[in-house]
Amino acid sequence: MDITTQKVGWSSSEMAQNVARDIHDGAYVNLGIGMPEMVAGFIPEGREVIYHTENGLLGMGAVAAPGTEDPELVNAGKKYVTVIPGAAYFHHADSFAMIRGGHIDICVLGAYQVSAEGDLANWSTGNAEDIPAVGGAMDLVAGVPSVFVITKHCTKSGEAKIVKECSYPLTGKKVVSRIYTDLAIIDVLNEKLFVRELAPGVTFETLQQQTGAELHLTQQTKTHDEKK
Amino acid sequence: MINKIVDSAAEAVADIFDGATVMISGFGEAGSPVELIHALVDRGAKNLTIVSNNAGSGHVGLAALIENRQVSKIICSFPRTTISVVFPEMYRRGEIELELVPQGTLAERIRAGGAGIPAFYTPASVNTPLAEGKEVKTFNGRDYVLEHAIKADFSLVKCHTADKYGNLVYNKTARNFGPVMCMAAKTTIVQARNIVELGEIDPECVVTPGIFVHRVVEVANPADESKLVAEERRYPWT
């Protein structure tokens, strides 16, 4: 048995890598602001993925190198970006027709909370002091068939982010397909949470303790620590 | 004879009146018609309802218009950025009204306004606070919320190239809300980096056909809003 210090959980890069692994060749993908943006760096070789940014671009490339920034070429987070050969620009109504019309295959979003039924809260904490802002999140979850959430399993203060019911205002109801955290990958199926993979050093019991909703193991649940 | 070219930004906005609804293109600084907005600050029309995706940065452009107390209400999807100060402060003091709209719904409400569609159903925002008080209808087993078109008295839009008929071509992601806003206003006012002769824009490449545009003014070297914000500039220039 290995008695050296064992690693527990996945790093942010590994979480992004886990999401990237599940993005198929030829997919049209919208990446949310923040941690979701990391996913683009980890697409396995041999797969071609087209990135959509809702402010009017298909075929978004890497972030612009210093000195080459163009203030009229930005992504949804208003970062200066580049385009790939074969990119296309379009106006906002067309961009959201792609989203609402089900033409974008996958979106990857952050979350404040996800419920057992796949409800997502990611736009407002409901705090009256905060300036409310929603952007394109509600359109994305309503229109994109596969909604992947990438988030730490718990808040900084240790509270569960995967909960029975969201206490924050919803972005959409029953919209999340899969959750990628630092501790596990969880599928939302028929309004239940099924553990798809446990991170290294994480047992089902400890995962359940840090989750505010009931989790289910399946015969396919992948672990990294079992003695085989 | 059709000639939509006007000589100055000041002339282009000279009839914007108190209480008007004004659409302003742009996604952050990309596509924001800074010079037309500053002309509107100079004009001083008050009690405006502004339709725009964001609510301005620093103390220039849309933020300057708000700071100059010309805006009573803003309809937008994302009124804060890391560098927005004017709107958040006025909103917290209750000095400006906000109608928050999901971004795709905002674009479609504007498009509908220009396309003669009074209202439509969308799946976005169903079961969220932004659907409260709105009609919900079920189609094929799924719920949709009723959203109404938005029309404006004026649209202020930035493009790259225009001709005297008002045909427009945009630049990269600065296109964003421009084409739909051009459609939705009684009077659409455009600032273009360059104005070319008729026929120089390939008809296959026209993005906004001139029928949706009423005035074009050349602003050859438009300001970079982010640069002005970084330099902590304020409009009116001090």
Boltz contact constraints between the chains, C-beta under 6 A:
constraints:
  - contact:
      token1: [A, 55]
      token2: [B, 27]
      max_distance: 6.0
  - contact:
      token1: [A, 55]
      token2: [B, 173]
      max_distance: 6.0
  - contact:
      token1: [A, 55]
      token2: [B, 176]
      max_distance: 6.0
  - contact:
      token1: [A, 56]
      token2: [B, 173]
      max_distance: 6.0
  - contact:
      token1: [A, 56]
      token2: [B, 175]
      max_distance: 6.0
  - contact:
      token1: [A, 56]
      token2: [B, 176]
      max_distance: 6.0
  - contact:
      token1: [A, 57]
      token2: [B, 173]
      max_distance: 6.0
  - contact:
      token1: [A, 71]
      token2: [B, 29]
      max_distance: 6.0
  - contact:
      token1: [A, 71]
      token2: [B, 224]
      max_distance: 6.0
  - contact:
      token1: [A, 71]
      token2: [B, 226]
      max_distance: 6.0
  - contact:
      token1: [A, 72]
      token2: [B, 30]
      max_distance: 6.0
  - contact:
      token1: [A, 72]
      token2: [B, 171]
      max_distance: 6.0
  - contact:
      token1: [A, 72]
      token2: [B, 172]
      max_distance: 6.0
  - contact:
      token1: [A, 72]
      token2: [B, 174]
      max_distance: 6.0
  - contact:
      token1: [A, 73]
      token2: [B, 172]
      max_distance: 6.0
  - contact:
      token1: [A, 73]
      token2: [B, 173]
      max_distance: 6.0
  - contact:
      token1: [A, 74]
      token2: [B, 30]
      max_distance: 6.0
  - contact:
      token1: [A, 74]
      token2: [B, 173]
      max_distance: 6.0
  - contact:
      token1: [A, 78]
      token2: [B, 28]
      max_distance: 6.0
  - contact:
      token1: [A, 89]
      token2: [B, 172]
      max_distance: 6.0
  - contact:
      token1: [A, 89]
      token2: [B, 175]
      max_distance: 6.0
  - contact:
      token1: [A, 91]
      token2: [B, 175]
      max_distance: 6.0
  - contact:
      token1: [A, 91]
      token2: [B, 179]
      max_distance: 6.0
  - contact:
      token1: [A, 92]
      token2: [B, 107]
      max_distance: 6.0
  - contact:
      token1: [A, 92]
      token2: [B, 176]
      max_distance: 6.0
  - contact:
      token1: [A, 92]
      token2: [B, 177]
      max_distance: 6.0
  - contact:
      token1: [A, 93]
      token2: [B, 107]
      max_distance: 6.0
  - contact:
      token1: [A, 93]
      token2: [B, 108]
      max_distance: 6.0
  - contact:
      token1: [A, 93]
      token2: [B, 111]
      max_distance: 6.0
  - contact:
      token1: [A, 93]
      token2: [B, 180]
      max_distance: 6.0
  - contact:
      token1: [A, 96]
      token2: [B, 104]
      max_distance: 6.0
  - contact:
      token1: [A, 96]
      token2: [B, 107]
      max_distance: 6.0
  - contact:
      token1: [A, 99]
      token2: [B, 104]
      max_distance: 6.0
  - contact:
      token1: [A, 100]
      token2: [B, 104]
      max_distance: 6.0
  - contact:
      token1: [A, 131]
      token2: [B, 79]
      max_distance: 6.0
  - contact:
      token1: [A, 131]
      token2: [B, 80]
      max_distance: 6.0
  - contact:
      token1: [A, 131]
      token2: [B, 88]
      max_distance: 6.0
  - contact:
      token1: [A, 131]
      token2: [B, 91]
      max_distance: 6.0
  - contact:
      token1: [A, 132]
      token2: [B, 100]
      max_distance: 6.0
  - contact:
      token1: [A, 133]
      token2: [B, 78]
      max_distance: 6.0
  - contact:
      token1: [A, 133]
      token2: [B, 79]
      max_distance: 6.0
  - contact:
      token1: [A, 133]
      token2: [B, 80]
      max_distance: 6.0
  - contact:
      token1: [A, 134]
      token2: [B, 77]
      max_distance: 6.0
  - contact:
      token1: [A, 134]
      token2: [B, 100]
      max_distance: 6.0
  - contact:
      token1: [A, 134]
      token2: [B, 102]
      max_distance: 6.0
  - contact:
      token1: [A, 135]
      token2: [B, 77]
      max_distance: 6.0
  - contact:
      token1: [A, 135]
      token2: [B, 78]
      max_distance: 6.0
  - contact:
      token1: [A, 135]
      token2: [B, 103]
      max_distance: 6.0
  - contact:
      token1: [A, 136]
      token2: [B, 103]
      max_distance: 6.0
  - contact:
      token1: [A, 136]
      token2: [B, 104]
      max_distance: 6.0
  - contact:
      token1: [A, 138]
      token2: [B, 102]
      max_distance: 6.0
  - contact:
      token1: [A, 138]
      token2: [B, 124]
      max_distance: 6.0
  - contact:
      token1: [A, 138]
      token2: [B, 125]
      max_distance: 6.0
  - contact:
      token1: [A, 139]
      token2: [B, 102]
      max_distance: 6.0
  - contact:
      token1: [A, 139]
      token2: [B, 104]
      max_distance: 6.0
  - contact:
      token1: [A, 139]
      token2: [B, 124]
      max_distance: 6.0
  - contact:
      token1: [A, 142]
      token2: [B, 123]
      max_distance: 6.0
  - contact:
      token1: [A, 142]
      token2: [B, 124]
      max_distance: 6.0
  - contact:
      token1: [A, 169]
      token2: [B, 129]
      max_distance: 6.0
  - contact:
      token1: [A, 170]
      token2: [B, 127]
      max_distance: 6.0
  - contact:
      token1: [A, 170]
      token2: [B, 128]
      max_distance: 6.0
  - contact:
      token1: [A, 173]
      token2: [B, 127]
      max_distance: 6.0
